Amino acid sequence: MSVNDILDIVFSQSGNQQIVTALWNGAEAGGIVDPHLNQLRSCMSQGEQYQARVLHVGGGQVRLRVYHI
């Protein structure tokens, strides 16, 4: 994964918990952590779709810009 790659933002299951996950080339890249996550989750529950552009990769963390498609 590198800067400017596009990831799909989807729901996934972890046990009995639904999480918001980024997919890179169809594979799970990791969970989304953000103070506005509840708002994103609410919009996704209503059928809205999102993608993210990779802004920075370093130290095992990836910074994304999530946007509506």
PQR file of N, CA, C, O and H, with PARSE charges and radii, in Angstrom:
ATOM      1  N   MET A   1       0.854  -1.167   0.000 -0.4000 1.5000
ATOM      2  CA  MET A   1       0.000   0.000   0.000 -0.0000 2.0000
ATOM      3  C   MET A   1       0.902   1.233   0.000  0.5500 1.7000
ATOM      4  O   MET A   1       1.911   1.279   0.703 -0.5500 1.4000
ATOM      5  N   SER A   2       0.524   2.222  -0.794 -0.4000 1.5000
ATOM      6  CA  SER A   2       1.334   3.434  -0.859 -0.0000 2.0000
ATOM      7  C   SER A   2       0.449   4.673  -0.997  0.5500 1.7000
ATOM      8  O   SER A   2      -0.756   4.566  -1.223 -0.5500 1.4000
ATOM      9  H   SER A   2      -0.296   2.185  -1.365  0.4000 1.0000
ATOM     10  N   VAL A   3       1.052   5.826  -0.860 -0.4000 1.5000
ATOM     11  CA  VAL A   3       0.342   7.103  -0.941 -0.0000 2.0000
ATOM     12  C   VAL A   3      -0.417   7.177  -2.265  0.5500 1.7000
ATOM     13  O   VAL A   3       0.091   6.785  -3.316 -0.5500 1.4000
ATOM     14  H   VAL A   3       2.032   5.913  -0.676  0.4000 1.0000
ATOM     15  N   ASN A   4      -1.632   7.683  -2.186 -0.4000 1.5000
ATOM     16  CA  ASN A   4      -2.577   7.863  -3.299 -0.0000 2.0000
ATOM     17  C   ASN A   4      -3.319   6.591  -3.710  0.5500 1.7000
ATOM     18  O   ASN A   4      -4.146   6.648  -4.620 -0.5500 1.4000
ATOM     19  H   ASN A   4      -2.044   8.001  -1.333  0.4000 1.0000
ATOM     20  N   ASP A   5      -3.055   5.447  -3.078 -0.4000 1.5000
ATOM     21  CA  ASP A   5      -3.862   4.258  -3.329 -0.0000 2.0000
ATOM     22  C   ASP A   5      -5.284   4.527  -2.855  0.5500 1.7000
ATOM     23  O   ASP A   5      -5.500   5.306  -1.927 -0.5500 1.4000
ATOM     24  H   ASP A   5      -2.382   5.401  -2.339  0.4000 1.0000
ATOM     25  N   ILE A   6      -6.258   3.876  -3.500 -0.4000 1.5000
ATOM     26  CA  ILE A   6      -7.674   4.021  -3.145 -0.0000 2.0000
ATOM     27  C   ILE A   6      -8.137   2.739  -2.467  0.5500 1.7000
ATOM     28  O   ILE A   6      -7.914   1.639  -2.973 -0.5500 1.4000
ATOM     29  H   ILE A   6      -6.083   3.243  -4.254  0.4000 1.0000
ATOM     30  N   LEU A   7      -8.787   2.895  -1.315 -0.4000 1.5000
ATOM     31  CA  LEU A   7      -9.305   1.776  -0.543 -0.0000 2.0000
ATOM     32  C   LEU A   7     -10.822   1.883  -0.457  0.5500 1.7000
ATOM     33  O   LEU A   7     -11.373   2.983  -0.425 -0.5500 1.4000
ATOM     34  H   LEU A   7      -8.969   3.789  -0.904  0.4000 1.0000
ATOM     35  N   ASP A   8     -11.494   0.736  -0.421 -0.4000 1.5000
ATOM     36  CA  ASP A   8     -12.940   0.701  -0.208 -0.0000 2.0000
ATOM     37  C   ASP A   8     -13.212   0.669   1.290  0.5500 1.7000
ATOM     38  O   ASP A   8     -12.490   0.008   2.037 -0.5500 1.4000
ATOM     39  H   ASP A   8     -11.047  -0.158  -0.447  0.4000 1.0000
ATOM     40  N   ILE A   9     -14.236   1.370   1.732 -0.4000 1.5000
ATOM     41  CA  ILE A   9     -14.632   1.401   3.136 -0.0000 2.0000
ATOM     42  C   ILE A   9     -15.919   0.592   3.268  0.5500 1.7000
ATOM     43  O   ILE A   9     -16.923   0.890   2.621 -0.5500 1.4000
ATOM     44  H   ILE A   9     -14.823   1.907   1.125  0.4000 1.0000
ATOM     45  N   VAL A  10     -15.874  -0.443   4.122 -0.4000 1.5000
ATOM     46  CA  VAL A  10     -16.995  -1.384   4.250 -0.0000 2.0000
ATOM     47  C   VAL A  10     -17.221  -1.749   5.718  0.5500 1.7000
ATOM     48  O   VAL A  10     -16.393  -1.461   6.582 -0.5500 1.4000
ATOM     49  H   VAL A  10     -15.059  -0.685   4.648  0.4000 1.0000
ATOM     50  N   PHE A  11     -18.365  -2.391   5.974 -0.4000 1.5000
ATOM     51  CA  PHE A  11     -18.612  -3.011   7.269 -0.0000 2.0000
ATOM     52  C   PHE A  11     -18.029  -4.417   7.249  0.5500 1.7000
ATOM     53  O   PHE A  11     -18.057  -5.084   6.214 -0.5500 1.4000
ATOM     54  H   PHE A  11     -19.037  -2.625   5.272  0.4000 1.0000
ATOM     55  N   SER A  12     -17.505  -4.871   8.372 -0.4000 1.5000
ATOM     56  CA  SER A  12     -17.104  -6.267   8.531 -0.0000 2.0000
ATOM     57  C   SER A  12     -17.465  -6.703   9.940  0.5500 1.7000
ATOM     58  O   SER A  12     -17.745  -5.872  10.804 -0.5500 1.4000
ATOM     59  H   SER A  12     -17.482  -4.330   9.213  0.4000 1.0000
ATOM     60  N   GLN A  13     -17.458  -7.999  10.166 -0.4000 1.5000
ATOM     61  CA  GLN A  13     -17.800  -8.556  11.476 -0.0000 2.0000
ATOM     62  C   GLN A  13     -16.540  -9.002  12.201  0.5500 1.7000
ATOM     63  O   GLN A  13     -15.657  -9.627  11.612 -0.5500 1.4000
ATOM     64  H   GLN A  13     -17.231  -8.674   9.464  0.4000 1.0000
ATOM     65  N   SER A  14     -16.468  -8.679  13.466 -0.4000 1.5000
ATOM     66  CA  SER A  14     -15.414  -9.172  14.353 -0.0000 2.0000
ATOM     67  C   SER A  14     -16.125  -9.755  15.565  0.5500 1.7000
ATOM     68  O   SER A  14     -16.513  -9.030  16.481 -0.5500 1.4000
ATOM     69  H   SER A  14     -17.185  -8.172  13.944  0.4000 1.0000
ATOM     70  N   GLY A  15     -16.292 -11.078  15.557 -0.4000 1.5000
ATOM     71  CA  GLY A  15     -17.111 -11.704  16.597 -0.0000 2.0000
ATOM     72  C   GLY A  15     -18.549 -11.277  16.409  0.5500 1.7000
ATOM     73  O   GLY A  15     -19.125 -11.487  15.341 -0.5500 1.4000
ATOM     74  H   GLY A  15     -15.977 -11.667  14.813  0.4000 1.0000
ATOM     75  N   ASN A  16     -19.139 -10.676  17.436 -0.4000 1.5000
ATOM     76  CA  ASN A  16     -20.521 -10.190  17.312 -0.0000 2.0000
ATOM     77  C   ASN A  16     -20.562  -8.672  17.118  0.5500 1.7000
ATOM     78  O   ASN A  16     -21.618  -8.056  17.260 -0.5500 1.4000
ATOM     79  H   ASN A  16     -18.672 -10.505  18.303  0.4000 1.0000
ATOM     80  N   GLN A  17     -19.420  -8.074  16.794 -0.4000 1.5000
ATOM     81  CA  GLN A  17     -19.318  -6.621  16.654 -0.0000 2.0000
ATOM     82  C   GLN A  17     -19.106  -6.242  15.192  0.5500 1.7000
ATOM     83  O   GLN A  17     -18.280  -6.838  14.501 -0.5500 1.4000
ATOM     84  H   GLN A  17     -18.562  -8.574  16.678  0.4000 1.0000
ATOM     85  N   GLN A  18     -19.864  -5.239  14.724 -0.4000 1.5000
ATOM     86  CA  GLN A  18     -19.713  -4.735  13.360 -0.0000 2.0000
ATOM     87  C   GLN A  18     -18.696  -3.592  13.382  0.5500 1.7000
ATOM     88  O   GLN A  18     -18.846  -2.642  14.151 -0.5500 1.4000
ATOM     89  H   GLN A  18     -20.535  -4.755  15.285  0.4000 1.0000
ATOM     90  N   ILE A  19     -17.658  -3.683  12.536 -0.4000 1.5000
ATOM     91  CA  ILE A  19     -16.630  -2.645  12.498 -0.0000 2.0000
ATOM     92  C   ILE A  19     -16.547  -2.055  11.098  0.5500 1.7000
ATOM     93  O   ILE A  19     -16.976  -2.681  10.129 -0.5500 1.4000
ATOM     94  H   ILE A  19     -17.537  -4.455  11.911  0.4000 1.0000
ATOM     95  N   VAL A  20     -15.998  -0.858  10.995 -0.4000 1.5000
ATOM     96  CA  VAL A  20     -15.765  -0.208   9.709 -0.0000 2.0000
ATOM     97  C   VAL A  20     -14.320  -0.516   9.317  0.5500 1.7000
ATOM     98  O   VAL A  20     -13.384  -0.252  10.072 -0.5500 1.4000
ATOM     99  H   VAL A  20     -15.650  -0.350  11.782  0.4000 1.0000
ATOM    100  N   THR A  21     -14.163  -1.080   8.118 -0.4000 1.5000
ATOM    101  CA  THR A  21     -12.880  -1.597   7.674 -0.0000 2.0000
ATOM    102  C   THR A  21     -12.498  -1.012   6.325  0.5500 1.7000
ATOM    103  O   THR A  21     -13.360  -0.723   5.494 -0.5500 1.4000
ATOM    104  H   THR A  21     -14.923  -1.294   7.505  0.4000 1.0000
ATOM    105  N   ALA A  22     -11.200  -0.842   6.115 -0.4000 1.5000
ATOM    106  CA  ALA A  22     -10.673  -0.430   4.812 -0.0000 2.0000
ATOM    107  C   ALA A  22     -10.184  -1.674   4.080  0.5500 1.7000
ATOM    108  O   ALA A  22      -9.489  -2.512   4.656 -0.5500 1.4000
ATOM    109  H   ALA A  22     -10.501  -1.077   6.789  0.4000 1.0000
ATOM    110  N   LEU A  23     -10.554  -1.786   2.802 -0.4000 1.5000
ATOM    111  CA  LEU A  23     -10.104  -2.891   1.957 -0.0000 2.0000
ATOM    112  C   LEU A  23      -9.138  -2.362   0.902  0.5500 1.7000
ATOM    113  O   LEU A  23      -9.421  -1.373   0.226 -0.5500 1.4000
ATOM    114  H   LEU A  23     -11.119  -1.106   2.334  0.4000 1.0000
ATOM    115  N   TRP A  24      -8.008  -3.023   0.771 -0.4000 1.5000
ATOM    116  CA  TRP A  24      -7.019  -2.676  -0.242 -0.0000 2.0000
ATOM    117  C   TRP A  24      -6.925  -3.846  -1.211  0.5500 1.7000
ATOM    118  O   TRP A  24      -6.524  -4.945  -0.828 -0.5500 1.4000
ATOM    119  H   TRP A  24      -7.778  -3.826   1.321  0.4000 1.0000
ATOM    120  N   ASN A  25      -7.292  -3.610  -2.458 -0.4000 1.5000
ATOM    121  CA  ASN A  25      -7.330  -4.673  -3.472 -0.0000 2.0000
ATOM    122  C   ASN A  25      -8.164  -5.862  -2.999  0.5500 1.7000
ATOM    123  O   ASN A  25      -7.816  -7.014  -3.258 -0.5500 1.4000
ATOM    124  H   ASN A  25      -7.618  -2.717  -2.769  0.4000 1.0000
ATOM    125  N   GLY A  26      -9.263  -5.577  -2.306 -0.4000 1.5000
ATOM    126  CA  GLY A  26     -10.172  -6.610  -1.846 -0.0000 2.0000
ATOM    127  C   GLY A  26      -9.800  -7.293  -0.542  0.5500 1.7000
ATOM    128  O   GLY A  26     -10.587  -8.078  -0.011 -0.5500 1.4000
ATOM    129  H   GLY A  26      -9.545  -4.641  -2.095  0.4000 1.0000
ATOM    130  N   ALA A  27      -8.606  -7.007  -0.012 -0.4000 1.5000
ATOM    131  CA  ALA A  27      -8.152  -7.614   1.245 -0.0000 2.0000
ATOM    132  C   ALA A  27      -8.270  -6.606   2.385  0.5500 1.7000
ATOM    133  O   ALA A  27      -8.064  -5.407   2.195 -0.5500 1.4000
ATOM    134  H   ALA A  27      -7.968  -6.369  -0.443  0.4000 1.0000
ATOM    135  N   GLU A  28      -8.604  -7.108   3.567 -0.4000 1.5000
ATOM    136  CA  GLU A  28      -8.750  -6.223   4.726 -0.0000 2.0000
ATOM    137  C   GLU A  28      -7.407  -5.584   5.079  0.5500 1.7000
ATOM    138  O   GLU A  28      -6.429  -6.279   5.355 -0.5500 1.4000
ATOM    139  H   GLU A  28      -8.772  -8.082   3.722  0.4000 1.0000
ATOM    140  N   ALA A  29      -7.377  -4.259   5.066 -0.4000 1.5000
ATOM    141  CA  ALA A  29      -6.169  -3.508   5.407 -0.0000 2.0000
ATOM    142  C   ALA A  29      -6.165  -3.101   6.873  0.5500 1.7000
ATOM    143  O   ALA A  29      -5.100  -2.924   7.464 -0.5500 1.4000
ATOM    144  H   ALA A  29      -8.172  -3.695   4.842  0.4000 1.0000
ATOM    145  N   GLY A  30      -7.363  -2.949   7.471 -0.4000 1.5000
ATOM    146  CA  GLY A  30      -7.454  -2.575   8.875 -0.0000 2.0000
ATOM    147  C   GLY A  30      -8.731  -1.828   9.178  0.5500 1.7000
ATOM    148  O   GLY A  30      -9.488  -1.452   8.283 -0.5500 1.4000
ATOM    149  H   GLY A  30      -8.228  -3.093   6.990  0.4000 1.0000
ATOM    150  N   GLY A  31      -8.951  -1.624  10.458 -0.4000 1.5000
ATOM    151  CA  GLY A  31     -10.139  -0.918  10.922 -0.0000 2.0000
ATOM    152  C   GLY A  31      -9.941   0.587  10.893  0.5500 1.7000
ATOM    153  O   GLY A  31      -8.818   1.085  10.968 -0.5500 1.4000
ATOM    154  H   GLY A  31      -8.336  -1.929  11.186  0.4000 1.0000
ATOM    155  N   ILE A  32     -11.047   1.298  10.783 -0.4000 1.5000
ATOM    156  CA  ILE A  32     -11.031   2.761  10.773 -0.0000 2.0000
ATOM    157  C   ILE A  32     -11.214   3.264  12.200  0.5500 1.7000
ATOM    158  O   ILE A  32     -12.113   2.819  12.915 -0.5500 1.4000
ATOM    159  H   ILE A  32     -11.960   0.894  10.722  0.4000 1.0000
ATOM    160  N   VAL A  33     -10.352   4.197  12.608 -0.4000 1.5000
ATOM    161  CA  VAL A  33     -10.430   4.831  13.919 -0.0000 2.0000
ATOM    162  C   VAL A  33     -10.508   6.333  13.690  0.5500 1.7000
ATOM    163  O   VAL A  33      -9.617   6.919  13.075 -0.5500 1.4000
ATOM    164  H   VAL A  33      -9.622   4.558  12.027  0.4000 1.0000
ATOM    165  N   ASP A  34     -11.576   6.956  14.185 -0.4000 1.5000
ATOM    166  CA  ASP A  34     -11.769   8.393  13.982 -0.0000 2.0000
ATOM    167  C   ASP A  34     -12.821   8.890  14.962  0.5500 1.7000
ATOM    168  O   ASP A  34     -13.748   8.151  15.294 -0.5500 1.4000
ATOM    169  H   ASP A  34     -12.299   6.479  14.685  0.4000 1.0000
ATOM    170  N   PRO A  35     -12.696  10.134  15.435 -0.5600 1.5000
ATOM    171  CA  PRO A  35     -13.707  10.678  16.344  0.2800 2.0000
ATOM    172  C   PRO A  35     -15.102  10.744  15.723  0.5500 1.7000
ATOM    173  O   PRO A  35     -16.094  10.756  16.451 -0.5500 1.4000
ATOM    174  N   HIS A  36     -15.200  10.787  14.380 -0.4000 1.5000
ATOM    175  CA  HIS A  36     -16.487  10.885  13.695 -0.0000 2.0000
ATOM    176  C   HIS A  36     -16.968   9.532  13.177  0.5500 1.7000
ATOM    177  O   HIS A  36     -17.813   9.479  12.284 -0.5500 1.4000
ATOM    178  H   HIS A  36     -14.394  10.778  13.788  0.4000 1.0000
ATOM    179  N   LEU A  37     -16.445   8.451  13.721 -0.4000 1.5000
ATOM    180  CA  LEU A  37     -16.765   7.117  13.234 -0.0000 2.0000
ATOM    181  C   LEU A  37     -18.256   6.804  13.347  0.5500 1.7000
ATOM    182  O   LEU A  37     -18.809   6.162  12.454 -0.5500 1.4000
ATOM    183  H   LEU A  37     -15.759   8.493  14.447  0.4000 1.0000
ATOM    184  N   ASN A  38     -18.910   7.232  14.405 -0.4000 1.5000
ATOM    185  CA  ASN A  38     -20.347   6.960  14.553 -0.0000 2.0000
ATOM    186  C   ASN A  38     -21.157   7.598  13.433  0.5500 1.7000
ATOM    187  O   ASN A  38     -22.124   7.008  12.953 -0.5500 1.4000
ATOM    188  H   ASN A  38     -18.460   7.753  15.130  0.4000 1.0000
ATOM    189  N   GLN A  39     -20.768   8.799  13.015 -0.4000 1.5000
ATOM    190  CA  GLN A  39     -21.460   9.466  11.911 -0.0000 2.0000
ATOM    191  C   GLN A  39     -21.235   8.701  10.605  0.5500 1.7000
ATOM    192  O   GLN A  39     -22.172   8.518   9.828 -0.5500 1.4000
ATOM    193  H   GLN A  39     -19.982   9.279  13.405  0.4000 1.0000
ATOM    194  N   LEU A  40     -20.013   8.259  10.361 -0.4000 1.5000
ATOM    195  CA  LEU A  40     -19.711   7.465   9.166 -0.0000 2.0000
ATOM    196  C   LEU A  40     -20.508   6.166   9.184  0.5500 1.7000
ATOM    197  O   LEU A  40     -21.100   5.786   8.174 -0.5500 1.4000
ATOM    198  H   LEU A  40     -19.252   8.407  10.993  0.4000 1.0000
ATOM    199  N   ARG A  41     -20.526   5.493  10.315 -0.4000 1.5000
ATOM    200  CA  ARG A  41     -21.263   4.236  10.459 -0.0000 2.0000
ATOM    201  C   ARG A  41     -22.758   4.449  10.177  0.5500 1.7000
ATOM    202  O   ARG A  41     -23.387   3.627   9.510 -0.5500 1.4000
ATOM    203  H   ARG A  41     -20.046   5.802  11.136  0.4000 1.0000
ATOM    204  N   SER A  42     -23.313   5.535  10.678 -0.4000 1.5000
ATOM    205  CA  SER A  42     -24.729   5.848  10.461 -0.0000 2.0000
ATOM    206  C   SER A  42     -25.020   6.050   8.975  0.5500 1.7000
ATOM    207  O   SER A  42     -26.004   5.521   8.458 -0.5500 1.4000
ATOM    208  H   SER A  42     -22.801   6.202  11.219  0.4000 1.0000
ATOM    209  N   CYS A  43     -24.180   6.802   8.295 -0.4000 1.5000
ATOM    210  CA  CYS A  43     -24.375   7.043   6.858 -0.0000 2.0000
ATOM    211  C   CYS A  43     -24.245   5.744   6.068  0.5500 1.7000
ATOM    212  O   CYS A  43     -25.020   5.502   5.143 -0.5500 1.4000
ATOM    213  H   CYS A  43     -23.380   7.231   8.715  0.4000 1.0000
ATOM    214  N   MET A  44     -23.274   4.911   6.424 -0.4000 1.5000
ATOM    215  CA  MET A  44     -23.095   3.629   5.736 -0.0000 2.0000
ATOM    216  C   MET A  44     -24.296   2.717   5.966  0.5500 1.7000
ATOM    217  O   MET A  44     -24.682   1.967   5.069 -0.5500 1.4000
ATOM    218  H   MET A  44     -22.644   5.107   7.175  0.4000 1.0000
ATOM    219  N   SER A  45     -24.886   2.772   7.146 -0.4000 1.5000
ATOM    220  CA  SER A  45     -26.070   1.963   7.456 -0.0000 2.0000
ATOM    221  C   SER A  45     -27.259   2.346   6.599  0.5500 1.7000
ATOM    222  O   SER A  45     -28.165   1.541   6.383 -0.5500 1.4000
ATOM    223  H   SER A  45     -24.573   3.381   7.875  0.4000 1.0000
ATOM    224  N   GLN A  46     -27.254   3.595   6.103 -0.4000 1.5000
ATOM    225  CA  GLN A  46     -28.334   4.075   5.245 -0.0000 2.0000
ATOM    226  C   GLN A  46     -28.028   3.844   3.764  0.5500 1.7000
ATOM    227  O   GLN A  46     -28.749   4.335   2.895 -0.5500 1.4000
ATOM    228  H   GLN A  46     -26.517   4.249   6.278  0.4000 1.0000
ATOM    229  N   GLY A  47     -26.958   3.094   3.480 -0.4000 1.5000
ATOM    230  CA  GLY A  47     -26.643   2.735   2.102 -0.0000 2.0000
ATOM    231  C   GLY A  47     -25.620   3.617   1.416  0.5500 1.7000
ATOM    232  O   GLY A  47     -25.286   3.383   0.255 -0.5500 1.4000
ATOM    233  H   GLY A  47     -26.373   2.695   4.186  0.4000 1.0000
ATOM    234  N   GLU A  48     -25.117   4.624   2.110 -0.4000 1.5000
ATOM    235  CA  GLU A  48     -24.096   5.494   1.507 -0.0000 2.0000
ATOM    236  C   GLU A  48     -22.792   4.712   1.358  0.5500 1.7000
ATOM    237  O   GLU A  48     -22.473   3.874   2.202 -0.5500 1.4000
ATOM    238  H   GLU A  48     -25.389   4.814   3.053  0.4000 1.0000
ATOM    239  N   GLN A  49     -22.032   4.981   0.285 -0.4000 1.5000
ATOM    240  CA  GLN A  49     -20.782   4.282   0.022 -0.0000 2.0000
ATOM    241  C   GLN A  49     -19.605   5.239   0.132  0.5500 1.7000
ATOM    242  O   GLN A  49     -19.705   6.423  -0.190 -0.5500 1.4000
ATOM    243  H   GLN A  49     -22.291   5.662  -0.400  0.4000 1.0000
ATOM    244  N   TYR A  50     -18.480   4.687   0.601 -0.4000 1.5000
ATOM    245  CA  TYR A  50     -17.293   5.502   0.833 -0.0000 2.0000
ATOM    246  C   TYR A  50     -16.038   4.805   0.331  0.5500 1.7000
ATOM    247  O   TYR A  50     -15.962   3.577   0.281 -0.5500 1.4000
ATOM    248  H   TYR A  50     -18.399   3.726   0.863  0.4000 1.0000
ATOM    249  N   GLN A  51     -15.066   5.614  -0.035 -0.4000 1.5000
ATOM    250  CA  GLN A  51     -13.723   5.153  -0.342 -0.0000 2.0000
ATOM    251  C   GLN A  51     -12.759   6.042   0.426  0.5500 1.7000
ATOM    252  O   GLN A  51     -13.159   7.039   1.027 -0.5500 1.4000
ATOM    253  H   GLN A  51     -15.129   6.611   0.006  0.4000 1.0000
ATOM    254  N   ALA A  52     -11.486   5.672   0.400 -0.4000 1.5000
ATOM    255  CA  ALA A  52     -10.470   6.468   1.080 -0.0000 2.0000
ATOM    256  C   ALA A  52      -9.208   6.510   0.232  0.5500 1.7000
ATOM    257  O   ALA A  52      -8.863   5.537  -0.437 -0.5500 1.4000
ATOM    258  H   ALA A  52     -11.160   4.862  -0.088  0.4000 1.0000
ATOM    259  N   ARG A  53      -8.528   7.642   0.269 -0.4000 1.5000
ATOM    260  CA  ARG A  53      -7.236   7.802  -0.400 -0.0000 2.0000
ATOM    261  C   ARG A  53      -6.153   7.772   0.672  0.5500 1.7000
ATOM    262  O   ARG A  53      -6.282   8.425   1.707 -0.5500 1.4000
ATOM    263  H   ARG A  53      -8.809   8.433   0.813  0.4000 1.0000
ATOM    264  N   VAL A  54      -5.096   7.020   0.427 -0.4000 1.5000
ATOM    265  CA  VAL A  54      -3.973   6.937   1.370 -0.0000 2.0000
ATOM    266  C   VAL A  54      -3.183   8.248   1.320  0.5500 1.7000
ATOM    267  O   VAL A  54      -2.718   8.666   0.259 -0.5500 1.4000
ATOM    268  H   VAL A  54      -4.992   6.490  -0.414  0.4000 1.0000
ATOM    269  N   LEU A  55      -3.041   8.883   2.476 -0.4000 1.5000
ATOM    270  CA  LEU A  55      -2.285  10.128   2.589 -0.0000 2.0000
ATOM    271  C   LEU A  55      -0.857   9.906   3.091  0.5500 1.7000
ATOM    272  O   LEU A  55       0.072  10.600   2.679 -0.5500 1.4000
ATOM    273  H   LEU A  55      -3.418   8.543   3.338  0.4000 1.0000
ATOM    274  N   HIS A  56      -0.697   8.922   3.992 -0.4000 1.5000
ATOM    275  CA  HIS A  56       0.615   8.672   4.610 -0.0000 2.0000
ATOM    276  C   HIS A  56       0.669   7.240   5.126  0.5500 1.7000
ATOM    277  O   HIS A  56      -0.300   6.734   5.692 -0.5500 1.4000
ATOM    278  H   HIS A  56      -1.451   8.357   4.326  0.4000 1.0000
ATOM    279  N   VAL A  57       1.805   6.599   4.924 -0.4000 1.5000
ATOM    280  CA  VAL A  57       2.038   5.256   5.450 -0.0000 2.0000
ATOM    281  C   VAL A  57       3.316   5.309   6.272  0.5500 1.7000
ATOM    282  O   VAL A  57       4.358   5.736   5.775 -0.5500 1.4000
ATOM    283  H   VAL A  57       2.592   7.010   4.464  0.4000 1.0000
ATOM    284  N   GLY A  58       3.244   4.877   7.529 -0.4000 1.5000
ATOM    285  CA  GLY A  58       4.442   4.880   8.363 -0.0000 2.0000
ATOM    286  C   GLY A  58       4.206   4.278   9.727  0.5500 1.7000
ATOM    287  O   GLY A  58       3.171   4.507  10.353 -0.5500 1.4000
ATOM    288  H   GLY A  58       2.398   4.529   7.933  0.4000 1.0000
ATOM    289  N   GLY A  59       5.182   3.501  10.186 -0.4000 1.5000
ATOM    290  CA  GLY A  59       5.115   2.942  11.526 -0.0000 2.0000
ATOM    291  C   GLY A  59       3.930   2.031  11.762  0.5500 1.7000
ATOM    292  O   GLY A  59       3.438   1.945  12.887 -0.5500 1.4000
ATOM    293  H   GLY A  59       6.023   3.315   9.677  0.4000 1.0000
ATOM    294  N   GLY A  60       3.459   1.348  10.732 -0.4000 1.5000
ATOM    295  CA  GLY A  60       2.321   0.445  10.896 -0.0000 2.0000
ATOM    296  C   GLY A  60       0.972   1.142  10.876  0.5500 1.7000
ATOM    297  O   GLY A  60      -0.066   0.486  10.963 -0.5500 1.4000
ATOM    298  H   GLY A  60       3.858   1.418   9.818  0.4000 1.0000
ATOM    299  N   GLN A  61       0.975   2.463  10.763 -0.4000 1.5000
ATOM    300  CA  GLN A  61      -0.279   3.210  10.688 -0.0000 2.0000
ATOM    301  C   GLN A  61      -0.415   3.845   9.314  0.5500 1.7000
ATOM    302  O   GLN A  61       0.570   4.212   8.673 -0.5500 1.4000
ATOM    303  H   GLN A  61       1.819   2.996  10.692  0.4000 1.0000
ATOM    304  N   VAL A  62      -1.663   3.964   8.882 -0.4000 1.5000
ATOM    305  CA  VAL A  62      -1.961   4.566   7.594 -0.0000 2.0000
ATOM    306  C   VAL A  62      -2.952   5.697   7.816  0.5500 1.7000
ATOM    307  O   VAL A  62      -3.984   5.509   8.460 -0.5500 1.4000
ATOM    308  H   VAL A  62      -2.463   3.666   9.402  0.4000 1.0000
ATOM    309  N   ARG A  63      -2.640   6.861   7.287 -0.4000 1.5000
ATOM    310  CA  ARG A  63      -3.553   8.007   7.383 -0.0000 2.0000
ATOM    311  C   ARG A  63      -4.333   8.081   6.074  0.5500 1.7000
ATOM    312  O   ARG A  63      -3.760   8.055   4.985 -0.5500 1.4000
ATOM    313  H   ARG A  63      -1.801   7.014   6.764  0.4000 1.0000
ATOM    314  N   LEU A  64      -5.665   8.175   6.211 -0.4000 1.5000
ATOM    315  CA  LEU A  64      -6.562   8.175   5.063 -0.0000 2.0000
ATOM    316  C   LEU A  64      -7.411   9.430   5.014  0.5500 1.7000
ATOM    317  O   LEU A  64      -7.633  10.089   6.029 -0.5500 1.4000
ATOM    318  H   LEU A  64      -6.130   8.197   7.096  0.4000 1.0000
ATOM    319  N   ARG A  65      -7.880   9.749   3.825 -0.4000 1.5000
ATOM    320  CA  ARG A  65      -8.932  10.752   3.650 -0.0000 2.0000
ATOM    321  C   ARG A  65     -10.132   9.988   3.117  0.5500 1.7000
ATOM    322  O   ARG A  65     -10.122   9.524   1.977 -0.5500 1.4000
ATOM    323  H   ARG A  65      -7.700   9.213   3.000  0.4000 1.0000
ATOM    324  N   VAL A  66     -11.175   9.854   3.944 -0.4000 1.5000
ATOM    325  CA  VAL A  66     -12.385   9.120   3.583 -0.0000 2.0000
ATOM    326  C   VAL A  66     -13.332  10.089   2.886  0.5500 1.7000
ATOM    327  O   VAL A  66     -13.521  11.221   3.331 -0.5500 1.4000
ATOM    328  H   VAL A  66     -11.184  10.231   4.871  0.4000 1.0000
ATOM    329  N   TYR A  67     -13.927   9.626   1.785 -0.4000 1.5000
ATOM    330  CA  TYR A  67     -14.851  10.482   1.051 -0.0000 2.0000
ATOM    331  C   TYR A  67     -16.018   9.663   0.502  0.5500 1.7000
ATOM    332  O   TYR A  67     -15.911   8.461   0.262 -0.5500 1.4000
ATOM    333  H   TYR A  67     -13.774   8.707   1.423  0.4000 1.0000
ATOM    334  N   HIS A  68     -17.132  10.361   0.315 -0.4000 1.5000
ATOM    335  CA  HIS A  68     -18.376   9.771  -0.194 -0.0000 2.0000
ATOM    336  C   HIS A  68     -18.244   9.553  -1.701  0.5500 1.7000
ATOM    337  O   HIS A  68     -17.694  10.390  -2.417 -0.5500 1.4000
ATOM    338  H   HIS A  68     -17.220  11.338   0.511  0.4000 1.0000
ATOM    339  N   ILE A  69     -18.761   8.410  -2.167 -0.4000 1.5000
ATOM    340  CA  ILE A  69     -18.746   8.161  -3.634 -0.0000 2.0000
ATOM    341  C   ILE A  69     -20.159   8.009  -4.160  0.5500 1.7000
ATOM    342  O   ILE A  69     -20.352   7.797  -5.357 -0.5500 1.4000
ATOM    343  H   ILE A  69     -19.207   7.731  -1.585  0.4000 1.0000
TER
END
